[in-house]
Structure formats: structure tokens, C-alpha cells
Amino acid sequence: MSFLAPLTGLFAGVLGITGLLLLHALKLRRRPVRVSSTLLWMNAAKDLEVNIPFRAPRMTLLFLLQLLAVILLALALARPVVGAAERIPGRLIVVIDASASMNAADAGPEGMTRLERAKALAVDRLGSMRRGSAVPEIAVVRASLDPRMVVAPRRSIENAIAGIRTIEPTDQPLDLDNLRAMLNALLDHAAEEDEESAASTEPTVWIFTDAGMIRPSDFPGWSGEIVTVTDAPGRNAGIAAMHAIRDPSEPDTARVFLRVVSNADRPAGVVVRLRAGVVTQTVPLEIPAATEEGPGAVTRAVTIRAPGAARLEASLESGGGVLASDDRAWADLPDPRPPRTVVFAPDGRPDPFLLDVLGVLAPGSVSSHAPTERDALAGAELVVYDRVTPDALPSVPSLGFASAWPGAEEQALREGRERIVVWDRAHPVLRDLSLATVVFDRAVPLPDESAPGVTVLAEARSGPAIIEAVGGGVRHIRVSFPLTRSNWAMDVGMPIFIASAFERLAPGVRGEGVVHTTSESIEIRAAADRVRADGPLTAEAPASEGVAILGPLARAGVYTLTGAEQPTLAVSMLDAGESAIRVGEPALFGREALPAARAAVEGRRELWPTLLLIAFVIMTLEWFVHARRARI
């Protein structure tokens, strides 16, 4: 048997016994009274003796019953526990799932969220562990998109509990790969600390979660337990995807595509309200029932008038459910006016294929000029260089073909037939096309990634073929070869590349709305050395070359920006898996360490309720004894 609060019990016992002894030792002195005879007072002689101040109390039945009751109450306050002789071996890692689904308010009375329930369960379980030298090292990890160690391994239950209570919710999905990487890092650290006794440092994992995305098979080679916070998910519907684009024939009109999901086992009705400034539109939707494969889903296209630059807000006005963070989503639409584009080419005659594509992307806003017509830069919003090299980079975004990098050491043209051998398929400019068939026979030299701010997007055997550079907060893209000396002009990938480059250099040129989510980092044009975002949480990032990278921001909502060119930033959740708020079963996993991990808590039983009951019985008995003696 051990005690969870030994000092409290000891202090209560000392006070209780001291008070009881004083009550029996210090009796009130009685007033002398003349009587006719003492014959009937002979039996009271002994009682009179104990009324002498500070006389040792007699071991009467009443005194013993009172003493036993005080001792039992003091023991109850000390919280004795019995059972569970085994201890958790090595290190204990407590994982608190703080992903978006854990914000569902269906884990208890009065709208308790799953995260609040998980924290309460973890605190309760740690609070019932044995104290003393056998307590393992305890680490606390908050799991979401980017797992974070809240408490480093330490033999302190109080420290772990305090860390758990500081964990804040997020609106991000759970990334199991990142979680496994952190757990493996903790395992490696434990092994380094005790190479001679790896078994003694082998961690046990407790994962407090709704188990919607976690299974025991996700943690091969580990020992631990999945502790679920609820077994009955509430009903929920949420916005899982949002995309907006301007109608090319009517630029002041936007088409918005919404995908709404529901976890209900029957068709669910919701009302979606779409806002663009003062313009609102309400759309009722019926979502089919969820199946074993996933939540029910419906996709709807809505047309709304949105003149000028506009922020679209979609919200569920009814039928949202127990998760609030997926009830709203935002998309920022660009100004429908195409950017004023200036093209510099020899004698003011750009490649006809290039000019045709530019005319489609920026109709009525493209003008061609010779390199000497520098005044044409006034008022330009985007510059294209075709086979000419400027003296300096422009102050606005630019795209260049066979345009050498200004200020670089002069080098000879690369002659000879070449192919692009490698390119960044994940980059936004290149992800929708293939460069495998592109061949060119002349190229200008471009700087590589050793130059400040330069990123190589595609490379030929002789050097960089396509680069992206950021200078002074302005983005520039360069292609080393001219379209006239390659087969790219006849390839379907060329207009896709130019359209993607335009979207990269001047976001919104294709009329597509910009949607930011809690799963991604966000690039912000900076107007100061630092950019600060204030909203559901506060975030800050330094600016480099006029650009600051915020996030991923863990909470969805609208943020006010300080030190940025734009005043606000809207971030949406948009994750069908989290909106489904699935729940799983509790599970045990791992090897021989698991029985000890489970028995260390569930095999232990606290005795204070039993002690309180016995003390109550003894106090009741003492009252009956005292009443009987008083009657006699």
C-alpha cells in the first residue's frame, strides 16, 4: 500500500489527535455546591478526578472510538492505494490528440469537447500513479499537423499534469507520419541515454484521442494504449472544399464550388449562405447519408455577383453540428481587371506564340515595346522579356525567355541541342505539365542556387534551364532558351507554363480565388521587417526580401495583419476527414511492457471511500454509546 497525499494525511492526523487529547485532558472545573449527603455521589468520584486540568485521559470506550475515527479520517485524506505492484518500465509518453476533430463538443455534459475530455482523462490517470522513485520519466506530446513536445522527459507527475493543462486546440488534421517521427526521436534519445540497458528505457505510449484516424497498426514496434474520449459521435456537417473562379464572359460574376459533408446515418439538410460583400445568397442542400467508406457528401456550384476584389464567405446557417470550425470557409477573389502587361522584345516584335498566349491571359492589357522604350514601364504591373536582357530587375514581377540575369558576369551563349533532364514537379509553375519532350539548341546562362534568392526549377545538363528568384519582395521567373529555338512553342505545356507563371507572379490573373487552409504555410507580401497576425491566435514572422511566411496557422478564422500589404487574412479548415469526426475503439498494442502499463493504473484501487465509510460507522457507534451512558 502507498499514499498519494501522505503529507496531507499526516498533518490532518496530528491536528485531529492533538485536538482530541486536549478535549479529554482539559475539562471544565465545576462550581462547589453544599449537599446534605455524599452517599449517592460515591460512583461519581472517578469522574471528578478526570476533571483535574491536564490529567491524562482515561482509556474509555468513547475515547478509543473517537481516536479510531480521527485516525481513519486522516488516513482517508492521505489517499492510500493498494494493488498494481508492477510499475511502468522505462519512459512514459503521453500523447494528447489536438487535431480538429477533437474540438467536437460531444464528449460530455454541457458541451465538453473531446480535447477537454482527453486532458481530463490524462490528468486523472497520471494523478493516480504511484509517487516516489519508481515513477518513470514522463514526456507529453501534443499531436496535430506538427506534433510538439509540451513536456520533455522528466520524473515528475506534477510537471506532466501542468503541461497537459496548457495544451490548446487546433483546427489542423492529424499527421501520423510526423507523430511517428517524433516518437521515434524520443526512442532514439532514450537509447542514447542508456545504451547498456535499452529495455529499461523502452517507452510506453498512452494516446488520448477519438481514434478516428489512429489505429494500433499505426505504431509497429511500440507498446501502449489508445484511450478513447467518446464512443458516440455527435452529428456534424461541415464545408470540406471551396473553390471560386470568375466567369471569363462576365468578370464581375464568380462561380463558387462547395463540397459539404455529413457524418449522419441518414440524409441531412443544411442551409449554406454565401456572402460577397453586401451580396448574399442562400442555398439549401441535402447531404446523403454517411457510409462505411466515409461521410456523405454533396457538391454544388453557386453563382454570385462579386465586383472588384472580393472576399467570399461560405457559412452553414443551420445543420452544422458539434464541430464549429468547419462551418465557415473563405476565398479571396482578385480584381477582375487583368494586369497591365508590358512585353520587351527586339524591335518590339515578340514571339507570336508568346503574344497569343499573353493576349488570352490579359486581354486588352498587353503592349509590345523595344528595349529602349523604358518609359513603357510606367504603370506596368507585369513585365515580359523576350530575348532581351534589362539593365536591372524591374520593380514589378517579370517573366523572361532567353533573358540573362541582370548584373551577372557576362558569359557566352550555350550552344548545342539539349534536353531538360530534371524539374521540380511539385512547384506550382511546373506541377501541371511535363518537360520531358522539350528540346532547345541555344540558351543564355542563368544563376544557380548559390545566388541569393534563386531557386532552380528545371535543369539541363549544361546548367539551369528555368529559375525563380525573389528580390526586394518581387518575384521573377526566367527561362534560359527562346521559344523560337525550341520545340516548346508547339507543345501544349507551353501555354500551361505561361498561365501558371502568370498566376505565380500576379495571383488571380486567371480569376481564381485564393483559399488558405490550416494545413499550409502562407506567403505574405511584407511592408515592414516583421508581419504579425492577430485573430483566433497570434503569429509573427520575419520578412525576408519583402516576403514573410506565416504558419501553418493552427486555428481557422479571419486574422488582422500588421506589417503586411494586405490588411486581413482568412484561413479555413477544409478537411473532410476531420469534419467526419469519426471515433474508434480503445485498444492495447505492443509487447510485454503493456500489461505493466495497464496494471499500473487500472490495477490500483484507492481506499479513501472505504475508510470514510468505516469512520462514519464508528462515529455513529460512538454517538450511541455516549447517548446510552448519558441516559443511565
Secondary structure as the mmCIF struct_conf table of DSSP 4:
data_model
#
loop_
_struct_conf.conf_type_id
_struct_conf.id
_struct_conf.beg_label_comp_id
_struct_conf.beg_label_asym_id
_struct_conf.beg_label_seq_id
_struct_conf.end_label_comp_id
_struct_conf.end_label_asym_id
_struct_conf.end_label_seq_id
STRN STRN1 SER A 2 PHE A 3
BEND BEND1 LEU A 4 ALA A 5
HELX_RH_AL_P HELX_RH_AL_P1 PRO A 6 ALA A 25
HELX_LH_PP_P HELX_LH_PP_P1 LYS A 27 PRO A 32
BEND BEND2 SER A 36 SER A 36
BEND BEND3 THR A 38 THR A 38
HELX_RH_3T_P HELX_RH_3T_P1 LEU A 39 ALA A 44
HELX_RH_AL_P HELX_RH_AL_P2 ALA A 45 GLU A 49
TURN_TY1_P TURN_TY1_P1 VAL A 50 ASN A 51
BEND BEND4 ILE A 52 ILE A 52
TURN_TY1_P TURN_TY1_P2 PRO A 53 PHE A 54
HELX_LH_PP_P HELX_LH_PP_P2 ARG A 55 ARG A 58
HELX_RH_AL_P HELX_RH_AL_P3 LEU A 61 LEU A 77
TURN_TY1_P TURN_TY1_P3 ALA A 78 ALA A 78
STRN STRN2 PRO A 80 VAL A 82
BEND BEND5 GLY A 90 GLY A 90
STRN STRN3 ARG A 91 ASP A 97
BEND BEND6 SER A 99 SER A 99
HELX_RH_3T_P HELX_RH_3T_P2 ALA A 100 ASN A 103
BEND BEND7 ALA A 105 ALA A 105
BEND BEND8 ALA A 107 GLY A 108
HELX_RH_3T_P HELX_RH_3T_P3 PRO A 109 GLY A 111
HELX_RH_AL_P HELX_RH_AL_P4 ARG A 114 GLY A 127
TURN_TY1_P TURN_TY1_P4 SER A 128 SER A 128
BEND BEND9 MET A 129 MET A 129
HELX_LH_PP_P HELX_LH_PP_P3 ARG A 130 ARG A 131
BEND BEND10 GLY A 132 GLY A 132
TURN_TY1_P TURN_TY1_P5 SER A 133 ALA A 134
HELX_LH_PP_P HELX_LH_PP_P4 VAL A 135 PRO A 136
STRN STRN4 GLU A 137 ALA A 143
BEND BEND11 SER A 144 ASP A 146
STRN STRN5 ARG A 148 ARG A 154
BEND BEND12 ARG A 155 ARG A 155
HELX_RH_AL_P HELX_RH_AL_P5 ILE A 157 ARG A 165
TURN_TY1_P TURN_TY1_P6 THR A 166 THR A 166
BEND BEND13 GLN A 172 GLN A 172
HELX_RH_AL_P HELX_RH_AL_P6 LEU A 176 GLU A 193
TURN_TY1_P TURN_TY1_P7 ASP A 194 GLU A 196
TURN_TY1_P TURN_TY1_P8 ALA A 198 ALA A 198
HELX_RH_3T_P HELX_RH_3T_P4 ALA A 199 THR A 201
STRN STRN6 THR A 204 THR A 209
BEND BEND14 GLY A 212 MET A 213
HELX_RH_3T_P HELX_RH_3T_P5 PRO A 216 ASP A 218
BEND BEND15 PHE A 219 PHE A 219
TURN_TY1_P TURN_TY1_P9 PRO A 220 GLY A 221
STRN STRN7 SER A 223 THR A 228
BEND BEND16 VAL A 229 VAL A 229
BEND BEND17 ASP A 231 ALA A 232
HELX_LH_PP_P HELX_LH_PP_P5 PRO A 233 ARG A 235
STRN STRN8 ASN A 236 ASN A 236
STRN STRN9 ALA A 237 ASP A 247
TURN_TY1_P TURN_TY1_P10 PRO A 248 SER A 249
STRN STRN10 GLU A 250 SER A 262
BEND BEND18 ASP A 265 ARG A 266
STRN STRN11 ALA A 268 ALA A 276
TURN_TY1_P TURN_TY1_P11 GLY A 277 VAL A 278
STRN STRN12 VAL A 279 ILE A 287
HELX_LH_PP_P HELX_LH_PP_P6 PRO A 288 ALA A 290
STRN STRN13 THR A 291 THR A 291
TURN_TY1_P TURN_TY1_P12 GLU A 292 GLU A 293
STRN STRN14 GLY A 294 GLY A 294
STRN STRN15 GLY A 296 ARG A 305
BEND BEND19 GLY A 308 ALA A 309
STRN STRN16 ALA A 310 SER A 318
STRN STRN17 GLY A 321 GLY A 321
BEND BEND20 VAL A 322 VAL A 322
TURN_TY1_P TURN_TY1_P13 SER A 325 ASP A 326
BEND BEND21 ASP A 327 ASP A 327
STRN STRN18 ARG A 328 LEU A 333
HELX_LH_PP_P HELX_LH_PP_P7 PRO A 334 ASP A 335
BEND BEND22 PRO A 336 ARG A 337
HELX_LH_PP_P HELX_LH_PP_P8 PRO A 338 ARG A 340
STRN STRN19 THR A 341 PHE A 344
HELX_RH_3T_P HELX_RH_3T_P6 PRO A 346 GLY A 348
HELX_RH_AL_P HELX_RH_AL_P7 PRO A 352 LEU A 361
BEND BEND23 ALA A 362 ALA A 362
TURN_TY1_P TURN_TY1_P14 PRO A 363 GLY A 364
STRN STRN20 VAL A 366 HIS A 369
TURN_TY1_P TURN_TY1_P15 PRO A 371 THR A 372
HELX_RH_3T_P HELX_RH_3T_P7 ARG A 374 LEU A 377
TURN_TY1_P TURN_TY1_P16 ALA A 378 GLY A 379
BEND BEND24 GLU A 381 GLU A 381
STRN STRN21 LEU A 382 ASP A 386
BEND BEND25 ARG A 387 ARG A 387
BEND BEND26 ASP A 391 ALA A 392
BEND BEND27 SER A 395 VAL A 396
STRN STRN22 SER A 398 PHE A 401
BEND BEND28 ALA A 402 ALA A 402
HELX_LH_PP_P HELX_LH_PP_P9 ALA A 404 TRP A 405
TURN_TY1_P TURN_TY1_P17 PRO A 406 GLY A 407
BEND BEND29 ALA A 408 ALA A 408
HELX_LH_PP_P HELX_LH_PP_P10 GLU A 409 GLU A 410
HELX_LH_PP_P HELX_LH_PP_P11 ALA A 412 LEU A 413
STRN STRN23 ARG A 414 TRP A 423
TURN_TY1_P TURN_TY1_P18 ARG A 425 ALA A 426
BEND BEND30 HIS A 427 HIS A 427
TURN_TY1_P TURN_TY1_P19 PRO A 428 ASP A 432
TURN_TY1_P TURN_TY1_P20 ALA A 436 THR A 437
STRN STRN24 VAL A 439 ALA A 443
TURN_TY1_P TURN_TY1_P21 GLU A 449 SER A 450
BEND BEND31 ALA A 451 ALA A 451
TURN_TY1_P TURN_TY1_P22 PRO A 452 GLY A 453
STRN STRN25 VAL A 454 ALA A 460
TURN_TY1_P TURN_TY1_P23 ARG A 461 SER A 462
STRN STRN26 GLY A 463 GLY A 471
TURN_TY1_P TURN_TY1_P24 GLY A 472 GLY A 473
STRN STRN27 VAL A 474 VAL A 479
BEND BEND32 SER A 480 PHE A 481
HELX_RH_3T_P HELX_RH_3T_P8 LEU A 483 ARG A 485
STRN STRN28 SER A 486 SER A 486
BEND BEND33 ASN A 487 ASN A 487
HELX_RH_3T_P HELX_RH_3T_P9 TRP A 488 MET A 490
BEND BEND34 ASP A 491 ASP A 491
TURN_TY1_P TURN_TY1_P25 VAL A 492 VAL A 492
HELX_RH_AL_P HELX_RH_AL_P8 GLY A 493 LEU A 505
BEND BEND35 ALA A 506 ALA A 506
TURN_TY1_P TURN_TY1_P26 PRO A 507 ARG A 510
STRN STRN29 GLU A 512 GLU A 512
HELX_LH_PP_P HELX_LH_PP_P12 GLY A 513 GLY A 513
STRN STRN30 VAL A 514 VAL A 514
STRN STRN31 THR A 517 THR A 517
TURN_TY1_P TURN_TY1_P27 THR A 518 SER A 519
BEND BEND36 GLU A 520 GLU A 520
STRN STRN32 ILE A 522 ARG A 525
STRN STRN33 ALA A 526 ALA A 526
BEND BEND37 ALA A 527 ASP A 529
STRN STRN34 ARG A 530 ASP A 534
BEND BEND38 GLY A 535 LEU A 537
STRN STRN35 THR A 538 SER A 544
TURN_TY1_P TURN_TY1_P28 GLU A 545 GLY A 546
STRN STRN36 VAL A 547 LEU A 550
BEND BEND39 ALA A 554 ARG A 555
STRN STRN37 GLY A 557 THR A 562
BEND BEND40 GLY A 563 GLY A 563
STRN STRN38 ALA A 564 ALA A 564
BEND BEND41 GLU A 565 PRO A 567
STRN STRN39 THR A 568 VAL A 571
STRN STRN40 SER A 572 SER A 572
HELX_RH_AL_P HELX_RH_AL_P9 ALA A 576 SER A 579
TURN_TY1_P TURN_TY1_P29 ALA A 580 ILE A 581
STRN STRN41 ALA A 587 PHE A 589
BEND BEND42 GLY A 590 ARG A 591
TURN_TY1_P TURN_TY1_P30 GLU A 592 GLU A 592
HELX_RH_AL_P HELX_RH_AL_P10 ALA A 593 GLU A 602
TURN_TY1_P TURN_TY1_P31 GLY A 603 GLY A 603
STRN STRN42 ARG A 605 GLU A 606
HELX_RH_AL_P HELX_RH_AL_P11 TRP A 608 ARG A 631
#
